[in-house]
Amino acid sequence: MLLKLALKNVISRRSSLVIILFITFAVSLFCLANAVFDSTEQGVQTNYVASFTGDFIIRPKSKFQQSLFGDETPVTGELTTLSTIVPYEKIIETIEAMPEVAGTTGQISGAAMAERSDGANRVPAYVFGVEGEPYLSLMKSIHLLRGKPYEHGQRGVMLCSQMAEKLGVDVGSTVQFIVSDGPNYKIRAADVTAVFEYEIYNEIFGRFVIADPITIRSLLGITEVFSSDSYNLSEEATNLFTENNDFSDFDDLFDDVSDYDEALIQTDSSEEEEIVTETTSEDLSESTSWNYLIVRLKDAKDTKRIMKKISRIFRKNGWPVQVADWRHAAGSTALYLFWMRKIFNIGIVIVLAAGFIIVNNTLVINILDRTREIGTLRAIGAKKRFISLQCMTENLILTITSGILGVLAGNIGTHFINKAHIVLHNSFLVQLFGAEAISVHVSSGNVIKLFILVLALALLGWIYPVINALKVSPVDAISGAK
């Protein structure tokens, strides 16, 4: 009976249609705005995760803001020396043992000037020292155009097509890296082994140079730390000074040494090069000196849960490392876009908030104008509880109907936007939307939030006017009191 009476009252009043249309418009606009901004967030995230950040990174604990580019602190960023992950072996063993992890790769980061071997076309670049094949297997947005990734322990450079064009190089060319070392400069060189392109190009991606970790460690002066199983010493070597070899005097060590006429022997240059090459490919490639560990998961939806789980493991073991999501891994480049979207979102919320205030006032007035009706009902025996529930039911009918119509209108709007296939040509908009074409969708989470919003409207438009109306005595209400 209560629902029937409330429905009859809603239909009989002309103001109901105006209220429904107004709330429907506000909800549809809010639904469409959220769909656009959610799509931009998802687009940027997918692009960055698949291009260079991974789902999250593991980095050393630091007092300054740190991304995959290094120190993000203004002014002092160029003076900060990046720490390496310790203990790398135990951390990598722990992470790779987790069934949710699809793969990992270490990274050395730094800034340098890149140029051709003849010193021409010098450009600033972010250099990422990584293992070639493992890195490309995790970054699905990178597609090779020419050449192949450098092998494990091999010197090499991989460039995106835009950077290769700036430098004027191609596969087989030599690229030099220059960094300042106090009053001096360090120069390291490596051959280009591959040229690639990003699925969705971002201007910041055009400054990336991917190189082998051996070259980058040498360039940045990072001390090599080797895996504990890189060297296996014999029992004889580990027991040079035992009780069986007890020397009473340090000079006894050289009792068997004879004098030679020629103390120095010239080593053939080719043999020396062979020794250096062998050491480089076998020993330095096993280094555990990494600034970051990039992690990709089998299911990106589990990212937050896995990050919390790993953080607990780090705290439990007392390891001086921390977990950072993709946005903090990308640093100011992603945070800039994030805050731009926030500003746009705040603008939409302000506009819609004004609209919802008007809607709420309309609902309030709708009940206050019925003070005489409420007084009459009380005069014929209707209880306060019955009147309150009736007004609440009417508000729920108005707001829920409007919510359903608003969500349907929002979905229709997103359908037409997607069907229009709006292509973006402005580089900033491409970065903002994370794609070259606008693609929006209404998520279930947004629908739930919208219905919570309309229910809140129903509640706010019911409490105050009903309380005031019920305070008026039936006699005063019938006589026209407001």
C-alpha positions as CSV (number, residue, x, y, z in Angstrom):
1,M,0.0,0.0,0.0
2,L,2.8,2.4,0.9
3,L,4.6,1.8,-2.4
4,K,1.4,2.2,-4.4
5,L,0.5,5.4,-2.7
6,A,4.0,6.8,-3.2
7,L,4.0,5.9,-6.8
8,K,0.6,7.5,-7.3
9,N,1.8,10.7,-5.7
10,V,5.0,10.8,-7.9
11,I,3.0,10.3,-11.1
12,S,0.3,12.8,-10.2
13,R,2.7,15.7,-9.6
14,R,4.0,17.7,-12.5
15,S,7.2,18.6,-10.7
16,S,8.3,14.9,-10.7
17,L,9.1,14.9,-14.4
18,V,11.3,18.0,-14.1
19,I,13.1,16.4,-11.1
20,I,13.7,13.2,-13.0
21,L,15.0,14.9,-16.1
22,F,17.3,17.1,-14.1
23,I,18.8,14.3,-12.1
24,T,19.1,12.1,-15.2
25,F,21.1,14.8,-17.0
26,A,23.4,15.3,-14.0
27,V,24.0,11.5,-13.6
28,S,24.6,10.9,-17.3
29,L,27.1,13.8,-17.4
30,F,28.9,12.4,-14.4
31,C,28.8,8.9,-15.8
32,L,30.3,10.1,-19.1
33,A,33.0,12.2,-17.5
34,N,34.1,9.3,-15.2
35,A,34.1,7.0,-18.2
36,V,36.4,9.3,-20.1
37,F,38.8,9.9,-17.2
38,D,38.9,6.2,-16.3
39,S,39.8,5.4,-19.9
40,T,42.6,7.9,-19.9
41,E,44.0,6.5,-16.7
42,Q,43.8,2.9,-18.0
43,G,45.3,4.0,-21.3
44,V,48.3,5.8,-19.8
45,Q,48.8,2.9,-17.3
46,T,48.8,0.2,-20.0
47,N,51.1,2.2,-22.2
48,Y,53.7,2.9,-19.4
49,V,53.6,-0.5,-17.9
50,A,54.1,-2.2,-21.3
51,S,56.8,0.3,-22.3
52,F,59.2,0.7,-19.4
53,T,57.8,0.7,-15.9
54,G,56.4,-2.9,-15.5
55,D,53.6,-3.4,-13.0
56,F,55.8,-2.2,-10.2
57,I,59.5,-1.8,-9.3
58,I,61.7,-2.6,-6.4
59,R,64.1,0.2,-5.4
60,P,66.5,0.9,-2.6
61,K,65.0,3.0,0.3
62,S,65.8,6.6,-0.2
63,K,65.0,10.0,1.5
64,F,64.5,11.6,-1.9
65,Q,61.8,11.1,-4.5
66,Q,63.1,8.4,-6.9
67,S,61.9,7.0,-10.2
68,L,63.4,4.9,-12.9
69,F,65.1,8.1,-14.1
70,G,66.8,8.7,-10.8
71,D,66.3,11.5,-8.3
72,E,63.1,13.4,-9.0
73,T,63.9,16.1,-6.4
74,P,64.0,19.6,-8.0
75,V,67.3,21.3,-8.4
76,T,69.4,18.7,-6.6
77,G,68.4,15.8,-8.8
78,E,71.6,15.8,-10.9
79,L,73.8,15.5,-7.9
80,T,72.4,12.4,-6.3
81,T,74.1,9.1,-6.6
82,L,71.7,6.1,-7.0
83,S,72.1,3.2,-4.6
84,T,71.9,-0.4,-5.7
85,I,69.6,-3.1,-4.5
86,V,70.9,-5.1,-1.5
87,P,70.6,-8.1,-1.0
88,Y,69.9,-8.5,-4.7
89,E,70.2,-12.3,-4.9
90,K,67.8,-13.0,-2.0
91,I,65.3,-10.5,-3.3
92,I,65.3,-11.8,-6.8
93,E,65.0,-15.4,-5.5
94,T,62.0,-14.4,-3.3
95,I,60.2,-12.5,-6.1
96,E,60.7,-15.1,-8.8
97,A,59.5,-17.9,-6.5
98,M,56.0,-16.2,-6.3
99,P,53.5,-17.9,-8.7
100,E,51.9,-14.5,-9.5
101,V,55.1,-13.1,-11.1
102,A,55.5,-13.4,-14.8
103,G,59.0,-12.1,-15.0
104,T,61.6,-9.7,-13.7
105,T,64.6,-7.7,-15.0
106,G,67.2,-5.6,-13.3
107,Q,67.9,-2.0,-14.5
108,I,70.8,0.5,-14.2
109,S,69.6,4.1,-14.8
110,G,71.5,7.3,-15.6
111,A,71.5,10.4,-17.7
112,A,74.1,11.0,-20.4
113,M,74.7,12.7,-23.7
114,A,74.4,10.3,-26.7
115,E,76.1,11.0,-30.0
116,R,77.4,9.3,-33.1
117,S,80.9,7.9,-33.1
118,D,82.1,10.9,-35.1
119,G,80.8,13.3,-32.4
120,A,77.9,14.6,-34.4
121,N,74.2,14.9,-33.4
122,R,74.7,15.0,-29.7
123,V,71.4,14.7,-27.7
124,P,70.5,14.2,-24.0
125,A,69.2,10.8,-23.1
126,Y,68.1,8.6,-20.3
127,V,70.2,5.4,-20.5
128,F,68.7,2.2,-19.2
129,G,71.2,-0.6,-18.6
130,V,69.3,-3.9,-19.0
131,E,69.6,-7.4,-20.3
132,G,68.3,-7.3,-23.9
133,E,66.1,-10.3,-24.4
134,P,64.6,-10.5,-20.9
135,Y,63.8,-6.7,-21.0
136,L,62.0,-7.0,-24.4
137,S,60.1,-10.0,-23.3
138,L,58.5,-8.0,-20.5
139,M,57.9,-4.8,-22.4
140,K,55.2,-5.9,-24.9
141,S,54.8,-2.4,-26.3
142,I,58.3,-2.5,-27.8
143,H,58.4,-4.0,-31.4
144,L,61.7,-4.6,-33.2
145,L,61.9,-3.0,-36.7
146,R,65.5,-4.0,-37.5
147,G,68.3,-6.0,-36.0
148,K,68.1,-8.1,-32.8
149,P,68.6,-7.6,-29.1
150,Y,72.2,-7.8,-27.8
151,E,73.0,-11.2,-26.2
152,H,73.8,-11.9,-22.6
153,G,77.2,-10.3,-21.8
154,Q,77.5,-8.6,-25.2
155,R,78.1,-4.9,-25.6
156,G,75.2,-3.3,-27.5
157,V,72.6,-0.5,-27.8
158,M,68.9,-0.6,-28.8
159,L,67.3,2.6,-30.0
160,C,63.7,3.6,-30.8
161,S,63.3,4.8,-34.3
162,Q,62.9,8.5,-33.2
163,M,66.2,8.4,-31.2
164,A,68.0,6.7,-34.1
165,E,66.8,9.4,-36.5
166,K,68.0,12.2,-34.1
167,L,71.4,10.6,-33.9
168,G,71.5,9.7,-37.6
169,V,72.4,6.0,-36.9
170,D,71.1,2.6,-37.7
171,V,71.9,-1.0,-36.9
172,G,75.7,-1.5,-37.0
173,S,76.5,2.1,-36.2
174,T,78.4,3.1,-33.1
175,V,76.9,5.3,-30.4
176,Q,79.0,7.1,-27.7
177,F,77.8,8.0,-24.2
178,I,79.3,11.0,-22.3
179,V,78.9,11.8,-18.6
180,S,80.7,14.3,-16.5
181,D,83.0,13.0,-13.8
182,G,84.0,16.1,-11.8
183,P,86.4,18.1,-14.0
184,N,86.7,15.2,-16.4
185,Y,84.4,13.3,-18.7
186,K,83.7,9.6,-19.2
187,I,83.1,8.2,-22.7
188,R,81.9,4.7,-23.5
189,A,80.8,3.4,-26.9
190,A,78.7,0.4,-28.1
191,D,77.3,-0.7,-31.5
192,V,73.6,-0.4,-32.3
193,T,72.2,-4.0,-32.5
194,A,68.5,-3.1,-32.9
195,V,66.0,-0.3,-33.8
196,F,62.5,-0.6,-32.4
197,E,59.3,1.4,-32.1
198,Y,56.8,1.8,-29.2
199,E,53.2,0.7,-29.8
200,I,52.0,4.1,-28.5
201,Y,54.7,6.7,-28.8
202,N,55.2,9.2,-26.0
203,E,57.6,12.1,-26.4
204,I,59.5,11.0,-23.2
205,F,60.0,7.6,-24.8
206,G,62.0,9.3,-27.6
207,R,64.8,10.1,-25.0
208,F,65.3,6.5,-23.9
209,V,68.4,4.6,-24.9
210,I,68.5,0.9,-23.9
211,A,72.1,-0.5,-23.5
212,D,73.9,-3.4,-22.0
213,P,74.5,-3.2,-18.3
214,I,78.2,-3.7,-18.6
215,T,78.6,-0.5,-20.6
216,I,76.3,1.6,-18.4
217,R,77.9,0.4,-15.1
218,S,81.3,1.4,-16.5
219,L,79.9,4.7,-17.7
220,L,78.3,5.6,-14.4
221,G,81.1,4.3,-12.2
222,I,79.0,1.7,-10.5
223,T,81.0,-0.9,-8.5
224,E,80.6,-4.4,-9.7
225,V,79.3,-6.9,-7.1
226,F,79.3,-10.5,-8.3
227,S,77.0,-13.4,-7.5
228,S,78.2,-15.6,-4.7
229,D,78.3,-18.5,-7.0
230,S,80.2,-16.7,-9.8
231,Y,83.5,-18.0,-8.4
232,N,84.1,-21.5,-7.1
233,L,87.5,-21.6,-5.3
234,S,89.2,-25.0,-4.8
235,E,89.8,-26.4,-1.4
236,E,93.6,-25.9,-1.9
237,A,93.0,-22.2,-2.8
238,T,90.8,-21.6,0.3
239,N,93.4,-23.1,2.6
240,L,96.6,-21.3,1.7
241,F,97.3,-20.4,5.3
242,T,96.7,-23.5,7.4
243,E,98.6,-25.1,10.1
244,N,100.4,-27.2,7.5
245,N,101.6,-24.0,5.9
246,D,102.7,-22.2,9.0
247,F,105.3,-19.6,8.0
248,S,107.4,-18.2,10.8
249,D,108.4,-15.2,8.8
250,F,106.7,-13.3,6.0
251,D,109.9,-13.5,3.9
252,D,109.6,-17.3,3.9
253,L,106.9,-16.9,1.4
254,F,109.5,-16.0,-1.2
255,D,112.2,-18.6,-0.4
256,D,111.7,-20.4,-3.7
257,V,111.7,-17.3,-5.8
258,S,114.6,-16.9,-8.3
259,D,116.0,-13.8,-9.9
260,Y,115.3,-13.2,-13.6
261,D,117.1,-11.0,-16.0
262,E,113.8,-10.0,-17.6
263,A,111.3,-9.0,-15.1
264,L,108.7,-7.7,-17.6
265,I,107.4,-9.6,-20.5
266,Q,105.6,-7.9,-23.3
267,T,102.1,-9.4,-23.8
268,D,100.8,-9.6,-27.3
269,S,97.9,-7.1,-27.7
270,S,95.6,-9.7,-29.3
271,E,96.0,-12.0,-26.4
272,E,95.3,-9.2,-24.0
273,E,92.1,-8.3,-25.9
274,E,91.1,-11.9,-25.8
275,I,91.5,-12.0,-22.0
276,V,89.5,-8.8,-21.5
277,T,86.7,-10.0,-23.7
278,E,86.5,-13.3,-21.9
279,T,86.4,-11.6,-18.5
280,T,83.7,-9.2,-19.7
281,S,81.4,-11.8,-21.2
282,E,81.7,-14.3,-18.4
283,D,82.3,-12.4,-15.1
284,L,80.8,-8.9,-15.5
285,S,77.6,-10.3,-16.9
286,E,77.0,-12.0,-13.6
287,S,77.1,-8.8,-11.6
288,T,74.3,-8.2,-9.1
289,S,74.7,-4.4,-9.1
290,W,71.3,-3.0,-10.1
291,N,69.5,0.2,-9.2
292,Y,66.0,-1.3,-9.8
293,L,64.2,-4.5,-10.3
294,I,61.2,-4.3,-12.7
295,V,58.4,-6.8,-12.1
296,R,55.6,-7.9,-14.4
297,L,52.7,-9.9,-13.1
298,K,50.6,-12.6,-14.8
299,D,47.4,-10.7,-13.8
300,A,47.8,-6.9,-13.4
301,K,44.6,-6.8,-11.3
302,D,46.5,-8.4,-8.4
303,T,49.1,-5.6,-8.4
304,K,48.1,-3.8,-5.2
305,R,47.7,-7.1,-3.3
306,I,51.1,-8.4,-4.4
307,M,52.8,-5.1,-3.7
308,K,51.5,-5.2,-0.1
309,K,52.6,-8.9,0.2
310,I,56.1,-8.1,-1.0
311,S,56.4,-5.1,1.3
312,R,55.6,-7.3,4.3
313,I,58.3,-9.7,3.3
314,F,60.8,-6.8,3.0
315,R,59.9,-5.4,6.4
316,K,60.1,-8.9,8.0
317,N,63.6,-9.5,6.6
318,G,64.8,-6.0,7.3
319,W,65.9,-5.5,3.7
320,P,66.5,-1.8,2.8
321,V,64.3,-1.8,-0.2
322,Q,60.8,-0.7,-1.0
323,V,58.1,-1.3,-3.6
324,A,56.8,1.5,-5.9
325,D,53.9,1.3,-8.4
326,W,54.1,2.1,-12.1
327,R,53.2,5.8,-11.6
328,H,56.0,6.5,-9.1
329,A,58.3,4.4,-11.3
330,A,57.6,6.7,-14.2
331,G,58.2,9.7,-12.0
332,S,57.2,13.3,-13.0
333,T,56.2,12.3,-16.5
334,A,53.2,10.2,-15.3
335,L,52.5,12.3,-12.2
336,Y,52.1,15.3,-14.5
337,L,49.4,13.6,-16.5
338,F,47.8,12.3,-13.3
339,W,47.5,15.8,-11.8
340,M,46.2,17.2,-15.1
341,R,43.4,14.6,-15.0
342,K,42.7,15.4,-11.4
343,I,42.3,19.1,-12.2
344,F,39.9,18.3,-15.0
345,N,38.0,15.9,-12.7
346,I,37.8,18.6,-10.0
347,G,36.3,21.0,-12.5
348,I,33.6,18.5,-13.6
349,V,32.9,17.7,-9.9
350,I,32.4,21.4,-9.1
351,V,30.0,21.8,-12.0
352,L,28.0,18.7,-11.1
353,A,28.1,19.6,-7.4
354,A,26.3,22.8,-8.2
355,G,23.7,20.8,-10.2
356,F,23.2,18.4,-7.4
357,I,22.7,21.2,-4.9
358,I,19.9,22.5,-7.1
359,V,18.5,18.9,-7.4
360,N,18.6,18.5,-3.6
361,N,16.8,21.9,-3.1
362,T,14.2,20.8,-5.6
363,L,13.6,17.6,-3.5
364,V,13.4,19.6,-0.3
365,I,10.9,22.1,-1.7
366,N,8.9,19.3,-3.1
367,I,8.3,18.0,0.4
368,L,8.0,21.4,2.1
369,D,5.2,22.3,-0.4
370,R,3.2,19.4,0.9
371,T,3.1,20.6,4.5
372,R,-0.8,21.0,4.3
373,E,-1.1,17.5,2.8
374,I,1.1,16.0,5.6
375,G,-1.0,17.8,8.3
376,T,-4.2,16.4,6.8
377,L,-2.8,12.9,6.8
378,R,-1.8,13.3,10.5
379,A,-5.3,14.7,11.3
380,I,-7.0,11.6,9.9
381,G,-4.7,9.3,12.0
382,A,-1.6,8.8,9.9
383,K,1.5,8.3,12.1
384,K,4.7,10.2,11.7
385,R,6.5,7.0,10.8
386,F,4.1,6.3,7.9
387,I,4.5,9.8,6.6
388,S,8.3,9.7,6.8
389,L,8.4,6.3,5.0
390,Q,6.0,7.6,2.3
391,C,8.2,10.7,1.6
392,M,11.3,8.5,1.6
393,T,9.8,6.1,-0.9
394,E,8.8,8.9,-3.2
395,N,12.3,10.3,-3.2
396,L,13.8,6.8,-3.8
397,I,11.4,6.4,-6.8
398,L,12.5,9.7,-8.2
399,T,16.3,9.3,-7.7
400,I,16.6,5.6,-8.6
401,T,14.5,6.1,-11.8
402,S,16.8,9.1,-12.6
403,G,19.9,7.0,-11.8
404,I,18.9,4.2,-14.2
405,L,18.0,6.6,-17.0
406,G,21.3,8.6,-16.4
407,V,23.4,5.4,-16.6
408,L,21.6,4.3,-19.8
409,A,22.2,7.8,-21.3
410,G,25.8,7.7,-20.3
411,N,26.3,4.3,-21.9
412,I,24.6,5.5,-25.1
413,G,26.9,8.5,-25.1
414,T,30.0,6.4,-24.7
415,H,28.8,4.1,-27.5
416,F,28.5,7.1,-29.9
417,I,31.9,8.4,-28.9
418,N,33.5,5.0,-29.6
419,K,31.6,4.7,-32.9
420,A,32.8,8.1,-34.0
421,H,36.5,6.9,-33.6
422,I,37.9,10.2,-32.7
423,V,41.6,10.2,-33.6
424,L,44.0,12.5,-31.7
425,H,46.8,14.4,-33.5
426,N,47.9,16.6,-30.6
427,S,50.9,14.9,-28.8
428,F,49.7,16.1,-25.4
429,L,46.2,14.6,-25.8
430,V,47.8,11.4,-27.0
431,Q,49.9,11.3,-23.8
432,L,46.8,12.2,-21.7
433,F,44.6,9.5,-23.2
434,G,47.4,7.0,-23.6
435,A,46.2,6.2,-27.1
436,E,45.9,7.8,-30.5
437,A,42.1,7.3,-30.6
438,I,39.6,8.0,-27.8
439,S,38.0,4.9,-26.4
440,V,35.7,5.1,-23.4
441,H,33.7,2.7,-21.3
442,V,31.5,2.7,-18.3
443,S,32.8,0.5,-15.5
444,S,30.7,-1.4,-13.0
445,G,32.5,0.5,-10.2
446,N,31.4,3.8,-11.6
447,V,27.8,2.6,-11.9
448,I,27.9,1.5,-8.2
449,K,29.3,4.9,-7.2
450,L,26.5,6.7,-9.1
451,F,23.8,4.8,-7.4
452,I,25.3,5.5,-4.1
453,L,25.3,9.1,-5.1
454,V,21.6,9.1,-6.0
455,L,20.7,7.3,-2.8
456,A,22.5,9.9,-0.9
457,L,20.5,12.6,-2.8
458,A,17.3,10.8,-1.8
459,L,18.4,10.8,1.8
460,L,19.5,14.4,1.9
461,G,16.3,15.6,0.2
462,W,14.2,13.7,2.7
463,I,15.6,14.2,6.2
464,Y,15.5,18.0,6.7
465,P,12.0,18.8,5.1
466,V,10.2,15.8,6.7
467,I,11.6,16.7,10.2
468,N,10.4,20.3,9.7
469,A,7.0,19.3,8.3
470,L,6.3,16.8,11.1
471,K,7.0,19.5,13.7
472,V,4.0,21.5,12.5
473,S,0.8,20.6,14.3
474,P,-2.0,19.1,12.2
475,V,-4.3,22.2,12.9
476,D,-1.6,24.7,11.7
477,A,-0.7,22.5,8.7
478,I,-4.3,22.4,7.6
479,S,-4.6,26.1,8.0
480,G,-1.7,26.6,5.6
481,A,1.4,26.8,7.8
482,K,4.8,26.3,6.0
